[in-house]
């Protein structure tokens, strides 16, 4: 019978140990670099958010250092932001949808000038004749989007062959339809 040799500590080559050590060290350096990158990004985002908060009207860190001119400028910017916000809350799609849905065989819209702050809209149009203008006026009054429709002025274009009528209307654009 042959002799059996048991070796509980096999011989390792020094090269494999060094390779494993180098791979582990490389992974650790990569993880540290990645963590520092994330920390820098987080600091940037935090600074940007603080800047946005100051711009949106939250109290600045050093409120006592604002001059009267800076305070007025800040108040003007805040008023402008509120105006833009109010205009964005208007039901634009419903207004345009209502105007597009109206039969306009005899009427052509020229301009539409909404004033969301006042809740009014001014419509300039051209009609084939006076009857078409009055029918368009009645359709606007009957719509659910507009009320207090008023004819501001009209002009019969006598120099044009068919004598069309150019006119301007003013209407109240229902404020109650705005989103809260």
N, C-alpha and C positions, 0 to 999 in steps of 0.2 A: 504494500500500500504506500501511496505517496504521502508525503508530509504536507500538512495543511498550514498555510501561513495566513494569519489574520492580522491585518494592519488597520487599526482603528483611526489613524491619522494619515489619510492619504497625502501624498506629496503634491503640493500645488506649485504651479509655476508662478514666479514673481510677476511675470508680464500680465497675466489675467487680473491680478489684484490691482495693479496700477491702472489698467484700463477701466475697471469698475470704479475706482476712486476718481479718475478723470471725468467719467460720464456723470457721476453723482455731483461732482463739483460744478460741472457745466450746467446741470439742471438747476442747481441752487443759485448760481449767478443769474441765470435766465429768469427765475422766479423773483429774485430781488429787483431786477431791472423792470420787470412787468409791474410789480407792486409800486415802484416809484413812479412809473408812468401813470398808473391809475390815481395815485395821490395828487399828482400835478393836475390831471384833468379835473379831479374833484375840486381842487382849490380854484381853478379857473371858472368852473360852473358856479361855485359859491359866490365868487366876485361878480360874475355877470348877473346873477339873481339879485344880489344886493343893489347893483346899479339899476336894474329894472324896477325894483321896489321903490327906489328914490324917484325914478322918472314917473311912476304911476301915482305919485302923490302921497306916498307914505312919508311919515315924518323923517327928515334927514337926521343923520347922526349928530351933527353940530348945528342945531336949529338957531342958536344964538349968533352964529357967524354969518347969517344971511343978511345982505344989505337990503334996504327997501326996494331998490330996483330989481334985485334977484327975487324978492318975494312977489313983486308984481308980475315978473316974467313967469314965475312958477304958477301963479294963479291964472294967468292967461293960457298957459299950456294945458292946465287942468280943465279950463272951460272949453278949449278946443277939443280935448279928448272926450268930454261929455257930449259935445255937439256931434262928433263923429259917431259915438256910441248910439246916440238917439236916432241918427239917420240910419244906422245899420239895423236898428230894431224895427224899422218900418216894414210893412208887408209889400215889398217891391214886386214880388212874383204875382201876387193877386191883382195889383194895379195893372201891370203890363198884360196879364192874362185877360182881364176884363176888357181892356182897350182893344186887344187883338181879336177878341171874340165878337165884338160889335160888327154888324154888317156895315161895310164901308165901300159899297159900290159907288156911291155918289159923293163920298167924303174922303179926303186924303189928309192924314195927320202930317203937319209940317214940323212942329216942335212940341216937346213935352218938358215943362220946367217945374219939377217938384220942389217944394220947400218943406222938408220934413220937420223942421223946427216949428213952423207955424201950422203944419198940418194942412197945407194947401197945395194945389197943383194948377198950373196955367197951361192951357192947351191952345196951340195955334194950328189952324186947319184951313183947308180950302174945300168948298162944296160946289157942286155943279150948279145949284140955284138956291134961292132962299128957302124953299120947302125942304130941301135936303139938309140945310143947316139947322132948321128948326126941328126936324126929325132926329138929327144927331143929338141936339140939345136935350130933347125929351128922353132919348135912350140913356144918356148919361145921368139924368135926374132919377131915372127908374133903377139904375144900378145900385147894388148894395155897397159898393166901395166909395162912391162919391155922394156928397149932398151939397145943398146950397149952390147949385150950378148957376152961374150968372154969365150972360153975354156981355163982355166988356166993350167990344166994338166989332164992326163989320164994314167991309168995303166991297162994292160991286166993281169988278174989273171991266169997265166999259170998253177998253181998248182991245181986249181979247175977244176972239170970235164968239165964243159961247157964253160970255159974260159970267164967269165963275165968281163966287163970293169968298173972299178971305175974311176970316173972323178969329177972334180970341175969346176963350172962355176961361173962367176962373171957377174952381170948385174946392170944397173942403174935403180933404182926404181923411177919412174917419180915423181919429186918433185912438179910438177904443180897440182897433184891430191890432195895434202894436203889441209885440210880445213884451212881457214884463222883464 
